[in-house]
Amino acid sequence: MTLQITQTLDARGLSCPMPIVKTAQAIKTIPSGGLIEVLATDPGSVKDFAAWSRTTGNELVEQTTDSGVFRFVLRRK
Amino acid sequence: MGEPLNVVLFSGTDDKLQAAAVLTAGAAALGKPVNLFLQYWALDAFRADRIEQDHGLAPEAGAEGRVAVDGLRAAGQASWADTLRQAKELGGVDIEACSLSMDLLHLTPADLDPLVDGVEGVTAFYLNAGEGQVVFI
C-alpha cells in the first residue's frame, strides 16, 4: 500500500539543524494524521529525526536511504 | 517540553554565535522554550548596523578554521542570524539583552536588531531560567 503523502519537504543540502527546523515549521501546516515526506542529506538527520519523533510524538512512519539521500515520512500527531 | 534551555551568550565571534544559534533552533524544534541572554561582545554583534557583518572567529580557529567555516557558508549554510530568525518562527525563543552590557556599550534598544525582544537584568534572567540548564557560550 502506498502512503498518501500530504506534503514533501526538500531539505537536501541543508546543514544541521535546518532539516529539523524546516520540518517542525512545515508539519504545523498539515492536518493531524497527515503525512509529511522529508528528503535530507545531513548525516546527522537519521538520529535527529528519530529523536525529534520520540520527543514531539509525531510518528516516524518510514525511513529509507537512497544514494546519500535520507527520506523520512512522519505522521503529524 | 519541560524546563527551558538558558543560554548566556557572551562571545561575539561568528563561530560561537553559530553554535549558540544551532543549539537554540534544535531546542525550539523540539518544543523546548529557550532564553538567550546577550552579554558583552555577543550583544555588540546583535546591533542592527552590525548583525550582518563578519564578526570573525575564535582564535583557536586559525587559518584552517577560517577556510572550513567559509566552505560551509559557501555550501549554503544559514547564517547564525537567519538560524535564530527561523528558531523564533517556531516559537518559544526569547532573546534578551543584558542591561549591564547595554550600559557598557552605550546602547539603547533602538540600536538592536529586531531579533532582540527586550532588555533585562540578571535577576530576571534567573527567574525565567527556572530549573532549566544554563549554558555559557
Backbone of each chain as ProteinMPNN parsed JSONL, in Angstrom:
{"seq_chain_A": "MTLQITQTLDARGLSCPMPIVKTAQAIKTIPSGGLIEVLATDPGSVKDFAAWSRTTGNELVEQTTDSGVFRFVLRRK", "coords_chain_A": {"N_chain_A": [[0.839, -1.193, 0.0], [0.614, 2.15, -0.907], [1.79, 5.037, 0.733], [-0.149, 7.892, 1.538], [1.021, 10.819, 0.876], [0.954, 14.016, 2.301], [2.458, 16.315, 2.105], [5.607, 17.301, 0.716], [8.895, 17.883, 1.739], [11.78, 19.341, 0.713], [14.811, 19.07, 1.951], [17.346, 18.753, 1.189], [20.85, 19.267, 1.121], [20.803, 21.107, 3.138], [22.302, 22.089, 6.226], [22.71, 20.821, 9.599], [20.891, 22.554, 12.134], [18.844, 22.668, 10.278], [17.222, 20.884, 8.598], [15.515, 19.682, 10.521], [14.398, 21.95, 11.734], [13.0, 23.126, 9.587], [11.225, 21.048, 9.133], [9.77, 21.016, 11.521], [8.494, 23.444, 11.241], [7.011, 23.024, 8.879], [5.307, 20.862, 9.423], [3.348, 21.873, 10.945], [1.611, 22.924, 9.156], [0.093, 20.965, 8.05], [-2.778, 18.751, 8.385], [-3.701, 17.057, 11.466], [-2.659, 13.713, 11.645], [-1.97, 13.707, 9.025], [0.561, 13.094, 6.487], [4.001, 13.853, 6.206], [6.659, 14.078, 3.975], [10.137, 13.992, 4.052], [13.157, 14.976, 2.581], [16.598, 14.626, 3.03], [20.112, 15.431, 3.355], [21.881, 15.76, 5.363], [24.17, 14.204, 7.466], [23.621, 13.779, 10.137], [20.947, 13.521, 10.32], [19.514, 11.098, 10.504], [19.642, 10.13, 13.163], [18.702, 12.441, 14.357], [16.06, 12.825, 13.375], [14.825, 10.582, 14.424], [15.034, 11.135, 17.16], [13.641, 13.53, 17.314], [11.1, 12.732, 16.553], [10.446, 10.936, 18.653], [10.429, 12.734, 20.814], [8.538, 14.724, 20.163], [6.278, 13.321, 19.514], [5.31, 12.991, 16.992], [4.861, 10.566, 14.681], [7.403, 8.525, 13.268], [7.058, 7.139, 10.347], [8.199, 5.911, 8.186], [11.446, 5.198, 6.908], [14.024, 5.638, 4.689], [17.014, 5.111, 2.712], [18.688, 6.416, -0.055], [21.202, 6.456, -2.295], [22.81, 8.348, -0.688], [20.838, 10.126, 0.043], [18.588, 10.754, 2.561], [15.361, 9.675, 3.437], [12.446, 10.532, 5.031], [9.322, 9.738, 6.46], [6.789, 11.225, 8.17], [4.127, 11.192, 10.534], [1.757, 13.545, 11.4], [1.061, 14.348, 14.749]], "CA_chain_A": [[0.0, 0.0, 0.0], [1.399, 3.384, -0.971], [1.383, 6.039, 1.723], [-0.69, 9.123, 0.959], [1.823, 11.933, 1.374], [0.258, 15.306, 2.249], [3.393, 17.369, 1.71], [7.006, 16.886, 0.643], [9.835, 18.948, 2.09], [13.12, 19.043, 0.205], [15.815, 19.679, 2.822], [18.663, 18.298, 0.741], [21.866, 20.324, 1.093], [20.753, 21.942, 4.347], [23.064, 21.513, 7.33], [22.079, 20.745, 10.917], [19.673, 21.792, 12.427], [17.797, 23.176, 9.402], [16.197, 19.911, 8.192], [14.542, 19.518, 11.616], [13.696, 23.233, 11.924], [12.043, 23.249, 8.476], [10.182, 20.037, 9.33], [8.923, 21.484, 12.627], [7.656, 24.522, 10.687], [6.111, 22.522, 7.835], [4.306, 19.902, 9.921], [2.239, 22.671, 11.504], [0.702, 23.347, 8.084], [-0.735, 19.843, 7.586], [-3.717, 18.346, 9.44], [-3.343, 15.94, 12.339], [-2.816, 12.44, 10.935], [-1.394, 13.851, 7.689], [1.937, 12.607, 6.361], [4.976, 14.715, 5.544], [7.851, 13.373, 3.5], [11.279, 14.9, 4.107], [14.401, 14.494, 1.982], [17.717, 15.323, 3.66], [21.438, 14.851, 3.138], [22.665, 15.961, 6.583], [24.435, 12.877, 8.015], [23.07, 13.653, 11.489], [19.485, 13.558, 10.308], [18.911, 9.816, 10.875], [19.437, 10.14, 14.622], [17.923, 13.629, 14.73], [14.629, 12.627, 13.109], [14.343, 9.6, 15.397], [14.914, 11.824, 18.452], [12.569, 14.537, 17.198], [9.843, 11.983, 16.534], [10.186, 10.457, 20.022], [10.172, 13.84, 21.739], [7.354, 15.509, 19.822], [5.12, 12.446, 19.354], [4.975, 12.825, 15.569], [5.386, 9.226, 14.421], [8.264, 8.265, 12.106], [6.35, 6.02, 9.72], [9.054, 5.246, 7.221], [12.756, 5.822, 6.73], [14.813, 4.917, 3.699], [18.205, 5.82, 2.222], [18.967, 6.11, -1.458], [22.413, 7.163, -2.749], [23.191, 9.501, 0.134], [19.673, 10.945, 0.418], [17.731, 10.129, 3.563], [13.952, 10.014, 3.251], [11.661, 10.261, 6.233], [7.885, 10.023, 6.396], [6.295, 11.425, 9.537], [2.695, 11.436, 10.67], [1.516, 14.588, 12.402], [0.336, 13.895, 15.937]], "C_chain_A": [[0.877, 1.247, 0.0], [0.87, 4.38, 0.056], [0.889, 7.289, 1.007], [0.019, 10.326, 1.578], [1.045, 13.246, 1.217], [1.179, 16.386, 1.69], [4.806, 16.799, 1.643], [7.896, 18.094, 0.907], [11.223, 18.538, 1.599], [14.148, 19.785, 1.05], [17.22, 19.215, 2.427], [19.619, 19.481, 0.668], [21.846, 21.214, 2.32], [21.546, 21.261, 5.455], [22.273, 21.606, 8.628], [21.988, 22.142, 11.529], [18.533, 22.104, 11.455], [16.793, 22.124, 8.915], [15.107, 19.734, 9.266], [13.727, 20.802, 11.807], [12.621, 23.409, 10.841], [10.894, 22.252, 8.629], [9.211, 20.477, 10.425], [8.002, 22.604, 12.152], [6.58, 23.931, 9.757], [5.003, 21.639, 8.395], [3.113, 20.629, 10.541], [1.21, 23.033, 10.434], [-0.152, 22.193, 7.56], [-1.655, 19.393, 8.726], [-3.168, 17.192, 10.272], [-3.635, 14.628, 11.614], [-2.268, 12.482, 9.521], [0.065, 13.414, 7.673], [2.815, 13.631, 5.655], [6.2, 13.871, 5.193], [9.001, 14.375, 3.484], [12.487, 14.227, 3.456], [15.542, 15.305, 2.565], [19.028, 14.636, 3.324], [22.342, 15.03, 4.353], [22.888, 14.605, 7.261], [23.877, 12.683, 9.432], [21.566, 13.427, 11.491], [18.839, 12.233, 10.707], [18.632, 9.78, 12.384], [18.557, 11.315, 15.045], [16.431, 13.425, 14.509], [14.034, 11.612, 14.071], [14.098, 10.281, 16.747], [13.764, 12.828, 18.431], [11.202, 13.865, 17.245], [9.478, 11.51, 17.948], [9.753, 11.596, 20.929], [8.856, 14.545, 21.449], [6.106, 14.647, 19.646], [4.615, 12.343, 17.924], [5.664, 11.547, 15.08], [6.243, 9.167, 13.155], [7.753, 6.982, 11.457], [7.281, 5.215, 8.827], [10.377, 5.975, 7.122], [13.557, 4.996, 5.747], [16.027, 5.761, 3.312], [18.434, 5.418, 0.781], [20.078, 7.031, -1.947], [22.656, 8.473, -1.998], [22.04, 10.416, 0.515], [18.819, 10.152, 1.406], [16.299, 10.611, 3.332], [13.195, 9.596, 4.497], [10.197, 10.558, 5.935], [7.38, 10.086, 7.828], [4.803, 11.707, 9.517], [2.475, 12.477, 11.759], [0.641, 14.05, 13.526], [-1.073, 14.466, 15.943]], "O_chain_A": [[1.783, 1.373, 0.824], [-0.339, 4.542, 0.221], [1.45, 7.691, -0.012], [-0.339, 10.786, 2.662], [0.542, 13.55, 0.136], [0.76, 17.249, 0.918], [5.161, 15.916, 2.425], [7.676, 19.179, 0.369], [11.766, 17.516, 2.02], [14.336, 20.991, 0.886], [18.156, 19.277, 3.224], [19.249, 20.562, 0.212], [22.772, 21.997, 2.529], [21.491, 20.043, 5.621], [21.306, 22.36, 8.741], [22.971, 22.878, 11.442], [17.373, 21.835, 11.767], [15.605, 22.434, 8.821], [13.922, 19.647, 8.944], [12.516, 20.748, 12.016], [11.486, 23.788, 11.133], [9.746, 22.554, 8.303], [7.996, 20.335, 10.288], [6.861, 22.706, 12.604], [5.405, 24.289, 9.838], [3.879, 21.665, 7.894], [2.017, 20.078, 10.647], [0.079, 23.403, 10.751], [-1.025, 22.405, 6.719], [-1.351, 19.625, 9.896], [-2.288, 16.451, 9.834], [-4.711, 14.447, 11.044], [-2.112, 11.443, 8.878], [0.723, 13.368, 8.713], [2.425, 14.204, 4.638], [6.694, 13.076, 5.993], [8.856, 15.481, 2.964], [12.799, 13.071, 3.739], [15.476, 16.534, 2.599], [19.07, 13.437, 3.047], [23.456, 14.507, 4.374], [21.922, 13.92, 7.599], [23.683, 11.55, 9.873], [20.975, 13.17, 12.54], [17.713, 12.237, 11.206], [17.53, 9.443, 12.817], [17.762, 11.198, 15.977], [15.622, 13.807, 15.353], [12.886, 11.747, 14.493], [13.082, 10.035, 17.397], [13.015, 12.957, 19.399], [10.273, 14.355, 17.887], [8.338, 11.668, 18.384], [8.823, 11.447, 21.722], [8.136, 14.924, 22.372], [4.993, 15.173, 19.63], [3.608, 11.685, 17.665], [6.892, 11.458, 15.067], [5.86, 9.688, 12.108], [7.988, 5.882, 11.958], [7.165, 3.994, 8.726], [10.439, 7.199, 7.235], [13.749, 3.796, 5.944], [16.062, 6.967, 3.554], [18.383, 4.238, 0.433], [19.903, 8.248, -2.003], [22.702, 9.552, -2.589], [22.245, 11.389, 1.241], [18.389, 9.033, 1.124], [16.057, 11.789, 3.068], [13.292, 8.458, 4.954], [9.879, 11.52, 5.236], [7.521, 9.136, 8.597], [4.285, 12.366, 8.616], [2.939, 12.321, 12.888], [-0.373, 13.393, 13.293], [-1.844, 14.199, 16.865]]}, "seq_chain_B": "MGEPLNVVLFSGTDDKLQAAAVLTAGAAALGKPVNLFLQYWALDAFRADRIEQDHGLAPEAGAEGRVAVDGLRAAGQASWADTLRQAKELGGVDIEACSLSMDLLHLTPADLDPLVDGVEGVTAFYLNAGEGQVVFI", "coords_chain_B": {"N_chain_B": [[7.825, 21.455, 26.395], [8.853, 20.81, 29.196], [11.383, 22.222, 31.362], [13.049, 25.324, 30.492], [15.755, 25.841, 28.071], [18.594, 27.643, 28.811], [20.618, 30.062, 27.592], [23.527, 31.759, 28.064], [24.911, 34.126, 26.245], [27.937, 35.233, 25.465], [30.185, 35.515, 23.861], [31.29, 37.068, 20.825], [32.011, 36.174, 18.301], [31.592, 34.782, 14.989], [31.618, 31.963, 14.834], [31.02, 31.006, 17.422], [28.583, 32.235, 17.855], [27.154, 30.98, 15.877], [27.155, 28.338, 16.82], [25.63, 28.655, 19.132], [23.225, 29.474, 17.982], [22.474, 27.191, 16.606], [22.086, 25.361, 18.71], [19.935, 26.634, 19.911], [17.953, 26.628, 17.866], [17.597, 23.893, 17.527], [16.539, 23.125, 20.021], [14.189, 24.643, 19.994], [12.835, 23.427, 17.89], [12.155, 21.063, 19.064], [10.225, 21.878, 20.709], [11.022, 22.967, 23.054], [11.287, 25.58, 25.375], [13.392, 28.473, 24.964], [15.723, 30.627, 26.426], [17.66, 33.292, 25.59], [20.403, 35.11, 26.64], [22.02, 38.037, 26.188], [25.282, 39.108, 26.415], [28.04, 41.416, 26.709], [30.285, 41.015, 24.073], [28.747, 39.457, 22.451], [26.315, 40.77, 22.553], [27.03, 43.116, 21.248], [27.316, 42.132, 18.674], [24.689, 41.853, 17.939], [23.833, 44.318, 17.262], [21.852, 46.419, 15.247], [23.103, 47.599, 13.063], [25.298, 46.032, 12.673], [24.808, 43.331, 12.574], [24.747, 41.757, 10.258], [27.329, 41.774, 9.482], [30.771, 40.557, 9.129], [31.959, 38.827, 11.875], [34.277, 37.651, 12.614], [36.324, 34.879, 13.888], [36.771, 32.612, 16.681], [39.985, 32.608, 18.352], [41.211, 30.066, 18.27], [40.406, 28.967, 15.904], [42.057, 29.603, 13.718], [43.813, 29.775, 10.519], [43.064, 27.58, 9.034], [40.615, 26.906, 10.13], [39.151, 29.108, 9.383], [38.958, 28.719, 6.629], [37.427, 26.373, 6.634], [34.999, 27.209, 7.791], [34.207, 29.165, 5.959], [33.816, 27.507, 3.784], [31.577, 25.972, 4.487], [29.687, 27.962, 4.624], [29.701, 28.825, 1.967], [28.554, 26.609, 0.874], [25.989, 27.026, 1.416], [25.068, 27.218, 4.036], [22.891, 28.42, 6.547], [23.138, 31.684, 7.964], [24.054, 32.655, 11.37], [22.281, 34.529, 12.31], [20.069, 34.231, 10.607], [19.432, 31.599, 11.259], [18.589, 31.931, 13.882], [16.363, 33.557, 13.421], [14.644, 31.775, 12.152], [14.339, 29.944, 14.201], [12.94, 31.495, 16.006], [10.56, 31.79, 14.65], [9.425, 29.326, 15.081], [8.604, 29.567, 17.619], [8.61, 30.166, 21.219], [11.148, 31.111, 21.749], [13.05, 33.417, 23.42], [14.834, 36.391, 23.351], [17.03, 38.292, 25.114], [18.63, 41.342, 26.01], [21.412, 41.958, 28.096], [21.268, 44.22, 30.726], [23.435, 45.504, 31.937], [25.431, 45.156, 30.026], [24.341, 46.67, 28.006], [24.706, 49.229, 29.036], [27.507, 49.259, 29.183], [28.221, 49.215, 26.467], [27.055, 51.48, 25.617], [24.42, 51.46, 24.5], [21.064, 51.737, 23.206], [17.716, 50.338, 23.204], [16.8, 50.816, 20.615], [19.032, 50.583, 19.061], [19.373, 47.945, 18.549], [19.028, 44.817, 16.74], [15.855, 43.621, 15.465], [15.585, 40.98, 16.305], [16.108, 40.88, 18.976], [14.279, 40.775, 21.911], [13.998, 42.319, 24.206], [15.265, 44.138, 27.111], [16.948, 43.115, 30.005], [17.815, 42.46, 33.47], [20.157, 40.419, 35.368], [18.741, 39.132, 37.329], [16.109, 38.852, 36.432], [16.69, 37.2, 34.327], [17.48, 34.814, 35.672], [15.102, 34.243, 36.974], [13.374, 33.64, 34.828], [14.77, 31.478, 33.88], [14.234, 29.41, 35.559], [14.261, 26.045, 36.629], [15.793, 25.142, 34.646], [18.621, 24.137, 32.568], [21.672, 26.071, 32.473], [23.603, 27.404, 29.993], [26.785, 28.509, 29.025], [28.205, 30.482, 26.591]], "CA_chain_B": [[8.673, 20.336, 26.834], [9.539, 20.979, 30.473], [12.154, 23.414, 31.715], [13.697, 25.934, 29.328], [17.205, 25.887, 27.897], [19.001, 29.025, 29.05], [21.949, 30.25, 27.019], [24.184, 33.046, 28.267], [25.749, 34.296, 25.064], [28.927, 36.249, 25.804], [31.159, 35.649, 22.771], [30.749, 37.761, 19.663], [32.547, 35.713, 17.013], [30.563, 34.091, 14.211], [31.561, 30.521, 15.106], [30.31, 30.755, 18.687], [27.194, 32.648, 17.648], [26.54, 29.917, 15.077], [26.927, 27.19, 17.703], [24.505, 29.003, 20.008], [22.01, 29.515, 17.157], [22.113, 25.804, 16.308], [21.518, 24.825, 19.958], [18.642, 27.281, 20.104], [16.992, 26.157, 16.868], [17.313, 22.482, 17.825], [15.634, 23.081, 21.175], [12.896, 25.194, 19.577], [12.171, 22.418, 17.056], [11.627, 20.037, 19.976], [9.192, 22.489, 21.538], [11.616, 23.366, 24.333], [11.493, 27.03, 25.438], [14.795, 28.885, 25.04], [16.031, 32.003, 26.818], [19.015, 33.72, 25.224], [20.774, 36.319, 27.379], [23.159, 38.565, 25.424], [26.212, 39.93, 27.183], [29.299, 41.867, 26.129], [30.571, 41.054, 22.626], [27.584, 38.875, 21.765], [25.329, 41.845, 22.407], [27.542, 44.013, 20.207], [27.047, 41.505, 17.366], [23.254, 41.981, 17.659], [23.486, 45.686, 16.874], [21.166, 46.402, 13.945], [24.009, 48.005, 11.981], [26.45, 45.136, 12.585], [24.439, 41.913, 12.678], [25.064, 41.015, 9.03], [28.76, 41.899, 9.177], [31.67, 39.476, 9.538], [32.381, 39.022, 13.264], [35.497, 36.9, 12.861], [36.223, 33.565, 14.525], [37.57, 32.442, 17.896], [41.401, 32.483, 17.982], [41.635, 28.687, 18.007], [40.009, 28.569, 14.546], [43.221, 29.705, 12.844], [43.555, 29.952, 9.084], [42.372, 26.381, 8.56], [39.231, 27.032, 10.583], [38.534, 30.135, 8.547], [38.641, 28.074, 5.349], [36.341, 25.415, 6.875], [33.765, 27.96, 8.026], [33.831, 29.773, 4.677], [33.352, 26.428, 2.91], [30.208, 25.625, 4.891], [28.846, 29.091, 4.242], [29.58, 28.798, 0.506], [27.654, 25.493, 0.543], [24.607, 27.455, 1.649], [24.65, 27.178, 5.44], [22.217, 29.636, 7.011], [23.917, 32.45, 8.939], [23.509, 32.48, 12.723], [21.122, 35.411, 12.481], [18.952, 33.573, 9.92], [19.07, 30.415, 12.046], [17.802, 32.409, 15.03], [15.056, 34.035, 12.929], [13.808, 30.586, 11.921], [14.025, 29.378, 15.521], [11.894, 32.328, 16.609], [9.304, 31.483, 13.955], [8.856, 28.13, 15.699], [8.019, 29.999, 18.887], [9.243, 29.737, 22.461], [12.506, 31.636, 21.882], [13.08, 34.794, 23.916], [16.201, 36.912, 23.315], [17.09, 39.481, 25.96], [19.924, 41.99, 26.181], [21.82, 42.199, 29.481], [21.224, 45.678, 30.9], [24.795, 45.976, 32.228], [26.158, 45.228, 28.764], [23.779, 47.819, 27.281], [25.426, 50.388, 29.587], [28.912, 49.127, 28.793], [28.382, 49.514, 25.044], [26.301, 52.718, 25.35], [23.369, 51.123, 23.537], [19.651, 51.826, 23.58], [17.005, 49.268, 22.49], [16.65, 51.153, 19.191], [20.266, 50.207, 18.358], [19.464, 46.487, 18.416], [18.255, 44.136, 15.704], [14.545, 43.175, 15.961], [15.661, 39.654, 16.937], [16.187, 41.065, 20.428], [12.925, 41.058, 22.409], [13.963, 43.314, 25.269], [16.446, 44.319, 27.964], [16.663, 42.687, 31.378], [18.961, 42.225, 34.341], [20.476, 39.013, 35.614], [17.72, 38.553, 38.209], [15.006, 38.43, 35.563], [17.181, 36.035, 33.577], [17.401, 33.625, 36.529], [13.688, 33.947, 37.233], [12.84, 32.965, 33.639], [15.518, 30.23, 33.671], [13.611, 28.365, 36.373], [15.165, 24.951, 36.996], [16.445, 24.667, 33.417], [20.084, 24.225, 32.471], [22.249, 27.325, 31.99], [24.767, 27.138, 29.152], [27.547, 29.735, 28.79], [28.997, 30.396, 25.353]], "C_chain_B": [[9.479, 20.738, 28.054], [10.268, 22.293, 30.656], [12.842, 24.008, 30.492], [15.202, 25.656, 29.271], [17.593, 27.357, 28.007], [20.435, 29.211, 28.586], [22.432, 31.666, 27.324], [25.182, 33.184, 27.131], [26.643, 35.501, 25.29], [29.828, 36.563, 24.604], [30.528, 36.239, 21.522], [31.345, 37.329, 18.342], [31.525, 34.816, 16.325], [30.475, 32.594, 14.521], [30.773, 30.227, 16.382], [28.845, 31.169, 18.597], [26.445, 31.588, 16.846], [26.209, 28.717, 15.964], [25.727, 27.446, 18.609], [23.19, 28.994, 19.231], [21.528, 28.102, 16.847], [21.486, 25.147, 17.54], [20.104, 25.356, 20.167], [17.593, 26.725, 19.155], [16.618, 24.702, 17.125], [16.33, 22.349, 18.971], [14.241, 23.561, 20.781], [12.121, 24.178, 18.74], [11.575, 21.301, 17.899], [10.52, 20.587, 20.866], [9.696, 22.918, 22.897], [11.78, 24.889, 24.345], [12.984, 27.366, 25.57], [14.883, 30.348, 25.453], [17.471, 32.303, 26.448], [19.287, 35.042, 25.927], [22.071, 36.848, 26.781], [24.016, 39.482, 26.275], [27.41, 40.342, 26.331], [29.328, 41.795, 24.599], [29.473, 40.376, 21.819], [26.532, 39.954, 21.547], [25.75, 42.805, 21.293], [27.228, 43.465, 18.809], [25.577, 41.61, 16.968], [22.842, 43.418, 17.372], [22.923, 45.677, 15.453], [22.127, 46.706, 12.804], [25.196, 47.063, 11.823], [26.092, 43.674, 12.416], [24.806, 41.121, 11.427], [26.55, 41.092, 8.667], [29.525, 40.635, 9.568], [32.166, 39.771, 10.953], [33.616, 38.212, 13.617], [35.219, 35.571, 13.554], [37.047, 33.558, 15.803], [39.026, 32.183, 17.501], [41.818, 31.057, 17.615], [41.26, 28.213, 16.602], [41.218, 28.576, 13.615], [42.813, 29.838, 11.384], [42.755, 28.778, 8.522], [40.891, 26.431, 8.929], [38.467, 28.035, 9.742], [38.071, 29.537, 7.214], [37.442, 27.134, 5.517], [35.006, 26.134, 7.025], [33.27, 28.602, 6.723], [33.258, 28.728, 3.72], [31.9, 26.063, 3.197], [29.239, 26.729, 4.471], [28.613, 29.102, 2.726], [28.631, 27.692, 0.063], [26.207, 25.819, 0.894], [24.139, 27.394, 3.084], [24.001, 28.506, 5.838], [23.109, 30.348, 8.026], [23.305, 32.274, 10.319], [22.28, 33.35, 12.932], [19.888, 34.796, 11.804], [18.47, 32.36, 10.703], [18.212, 30.827, 13.244], [16.427, 32.908, 14.589], [14.113, 32.852, 12.723], [13.415, 29.951, 13.249], [12.9, 30.176, 16.171], [10.55, 32.103, 15.947], [8.618, 30.262, 14.573], [8.201, 28.463, 17.03], [8.822, 29.51, 20.077], [10.653, 30.254, 22.666], [12.458, 33.106, 22.298], [14.533, 35.267, 23.987], [16.244, 38.239, 24.057], [18.515, 40.021, 26.041], [20.173, 42.216, 27.671], [21.928, 43.714, 29.702], [22.603, 46.264, 31.222], [25.599, 46.136, 30.938], [25.633, 46.362, 27.884], [24.496, 49.093, 27.726], [26.873, 50.413, 29.101], [29.143, 49.6, 27.368], [27.653, 50.789, 24.632], [25.225, 52.494, 24.3], [21.997, 51.435, 24.11], [18.932, 50.727, 22.79], [16.872, 49.546, 20.997], [17.893, 50.784, 18.38], [20.297, 48.726, 17.991], [18.59, 45.954, 17.288], [16.912, 43.683, 16.3], [14.523, 41.749, 16.531], [15.619, 39.762, 18.456], [14.824, 41.529, 20.942], [12.895, 42.148, 23.475], [15.279, 43.378, 26.021], [16.064, 43.865, 29.363], [17.956, 42.541, 32.164], [19.111, 40.748, 34.646], [19.416, 38.35, 36.504], [16.537, 38.041, 37.394], [15.423, 37.209, 34.753], [17.044, 34.765, 34.416], [15.958, 33.241, 36.827], [13.1, 33.165, 36.059], [13.511, 31.611, 33.408], [14.896, 29.078, 34.456], [14.627, 27.326, 36.801], [15.919, 24.433, 35.76], [17.951, 24.85, 33.443], [20.502, 25.61, 32.003], [23.541, 26.982, 31.241], [25.457, 28.464, 28.873], [28.403, 29.574, 27.541], [29.69, 31.727, 25.117]], "O_chain_B": [[10.681, 20.984, 27.945], [9.835, 23.339, 30.172], [13.181, 23.282, 29.557], [15.829, 25.292, 30.266], [16.985, 28.213, 27.365], [21.356, 28.592, 29.12], [21.823, 32.646, 26.895], [26.171, 32.455, 27.063], [26.179, 36.641, 25.307], [30.185, 37.716, 24.364], [29.376, 35.949, 21.198], [31.206, 38.04, 17.347], [30.701, 34.175, 16.978], [29.39, 32.015, 14.478], [29.956, 29.306, 16.414], [27.974, 30.533, 19.19], [25.268, 31.323, 17.09], [25.121, 28.149, 15.872], [24.905, 26.555, 18.827], [22.161, 28.562, 19.75], [20.325, 27.84, 16.825], [20.473, 24.456, 17.429], [19.198, 24.616, 20.55], [16.483, 26.39, 19.571], [15.46, 24.318, 16.961], [15.393, 21.553, 18.903], [13.236, 22.97, 21.177], [10.9, 24.073, 18.858], [10.602, 20.665, 17.495], [9.945, 19.86, 21.677], [8.905, 23.202, 23.796], [12.359, 25.441, 23.41], [13.74, 26.633, 26.208], [14.196, 31.203, 24.893], [18.394, 31.649, 26.933], [18.499, 35.981, 25.824], [23.106, 36.186, 26.855], [23.548, 40.497, 26.79], [27.74, 39.68, 25.347], [28.516, 42.422, 23.919], [29.286, 40.681, 20.641], [25.931, 40.036, 20.476], [24.922, 43.248, 20.497], [26.916, 44.219, 17.887], [25.246, 41.473, 15.79], [21.654, 43.715, 17.251], [23.456, 45.007, 14.569], [21.997, 46.154, 11.712], [26.023, 47.265, 10.933], [26.967, 42.852, 12.145], [25.141, 39.94, 11.521], [26.972, 40.535, 7.654], [28.993, 39.759, 10.25], [32.727, 40.837, 11.207], [33.968, 38.097, 14.791], [34.072, 35.185, 13.778], [37.924, 34.403, 15.985], [39.287, 31.607, 16.445], [42.675, 30.86, 16.754], [41.741, 27.172, 16.153], [41.387, 27.659, 12.812], [41.636, 29.992, 11.057], [41.893, 28.948, 7.66], [40.028, 26.047, 8.139], [37.293, 27.842, 9.427], [36.967, 29.802, 6.739], [36.554, 27.093, 4.666], [34.001, 25.715, 6.45], [32.076, 28.584, 6.423], [32.342, 29.012, 2.947], [31.099, 25.871, 2.282], [28.124, 26.462, 4.024], [27.503, 29.349, 2.255], [27.981, 27.8, -0.977], [25.31, 24.999, 0.697], [22.941, 27.505, 3.345], [24.503, 29.579, 5.503], [23.759, 29.703, 8.85], [22.175, 31.803, 10.443], [21.35, 32.965, 13.64], [18.791, 34.837, 12.36], [17.269, 32.111, 10.808], [17.234, 30.158, 13.578], [15.438, 32.708, 15.294], [12.934, 32.916, 13.074], [12.291, 29.474, 13.405], [12.014, 29.608, 16.808], [9.51, 32.211, 16.598], [7.391, 30.172, 14.589], [7.342, 27.723, 17.509], [9.61, 28.571, 19.97], [11.304, 29.89, 23.645], [11.883, 33.936, 21.593], [15.368, 34.615, 24.613], [15.572, 39.196, 23.672], [19.478, 39.26, 26.129], [19.272, 42.61, 28.411], [22.607, 44.405, 28.943], [22.906, 47.389, 30.826], [26.342, 47.103, 30.767], [26.387, 46.949, 27.108], [24.851, 49.933, 26.9], [27.387, 51.446, 28.671], [30.12, 50.292, 27.081], [27.629, 51.145, 23.454], [25.128, 53.244, 23.328], [21.787, 51.404, 25.323], [19.477, 50.231, 21.804], [16.836, 48.612, 20.196], [17.826, 50.681, 17.155], [21.147, 48.297, 17.211], [17.57, 46.541, 16.929], [16.831, 43.394, 17.494], [13.547, 41.355, 17.169], [15.152, 38.851, 19.139], [14.281, 42.533, 20.481], [11.882, 42.83, 23.635], [16.271, 42.763, 25.63], [14.982, 44.191, 29.852], [19.047, 42.504, 31.595], [18.291, 39.928, 34.231], [19.22, 37.137, 36.434], [16.03, 36.945, 37.631], [14.625, 36.301, 34.519], [16.548, 33.75, 33.926], [15.63, 32.059, 36.921], [12.416, 32.16, 36.253], [12.916, 30.708, 32.82], [15.014, 27.916, 34.067], [15.714, 27.66, 37.273], [16.6, 23.41, 35.827], [18.485, 25.62, 34.242], [19.789, 26.254, 31.234], [24.446, 26.353, 31.79], [24.797, 29.442, 28.522], [29.217, 28.656, 27.442], [30.411, 31.882, 24.131]]}, "name": "protein", "num_of_chains": 2, "seq": "MTLQITQTLDARGLSCPMPIVKTAQAIKTIPSGGLIEVLATDPGSVKDFAAWSRTTGNELVEQTTDSGVFRFVLRRKMGEPLNVVLFSGTDDKLQAAAVLTAGAAALGKPVNLFLQYWALDAFRADRIEQDHGLAPEAGAEGRVAVDGLRAAGQASWADTLRQAKELGGVDIEACSLSMDLLHLTPADLDPLVDGVEGVTAFYLNAGEGQVVFI"}
